[in-house]
């Protein structure tokens, strides 16, 4: 508790993902008052072709997505 899952299109390097995970864990620790030893962060990488399904299943129309993307078409990102 808490566990953060980041779904992304393939591309970031392992180091970029490690750096992002560390930053995110720090933000959660600071803003939610959870000790870092209880925080975990994972990445799930997808191809462009898979992204439409991810967007449909986890983003579009979901009340728990508190920051919505600036695009409505996951095929073109427009």
N, C-alpha and C positions, 0 to 999 in steps of 0.2 A: 504494500500500500504506500503510495500509489504506484501504479505501473502505467507508463506512457508508451503508446505505440505510434510510431511515425510511419505512415504509408507514403511512399514516394516513387517517382519514376526512376529507374536505374540511372546511375550516373555519378552520384557523389562518391568520393573516395572513402575508404575505411577511416582515414584520419579525419576527414570532414564530418563523417557521421559520429565519430568518437567525440570530436570537439563540440558538435551540436548537442549531443546527448549530455555531456558534462555541463554545458551552459543551461540547458533545459532543467536538468536536475537541480542546479543552483537556484534557478528562478522559482521552481516549485518549493524548494526548501525555504527560500526567503518569503515568498508570498503566501504560502499555505501553512508555514510553520511546521513542516514535516522534516524530521532529521534525515539527512542524506542517506544514512544507512538503511532507511526504509524505502527509498526511491529506486525504481528500476526504469530503464528506457530501452526500447528495442526499435529496430527499423525493419520494415518489410518493403522490399523493392519489387516494382512491377514494370513491365514493358509498356510502351505507348499503347499497344493494342489491348492490353489488359486494363488500362486506366479507366476506360469508360465504365466497365463493370464495377470497379472500385468506387468511382464517383457516384454511381447509381446506388450502390449498396450502402455506402458509409457517409455520403455527404449530402446529396440532393434531397431536400425536404426534411432533413433530420433536425429535430429540435436541440439535440445535444451538440451540434456543431456551432460553437460560439463565435468563431471567426470564419465567415463564409469566403470562398474564393471569389476573385474578381472576374470570373468567367462563368458562362452558363453552358457552353458546349465543350465537353471534355475531349472531343476529337480534334478541335482546332484551337482550343483555349481562348476563344472569342467570347 
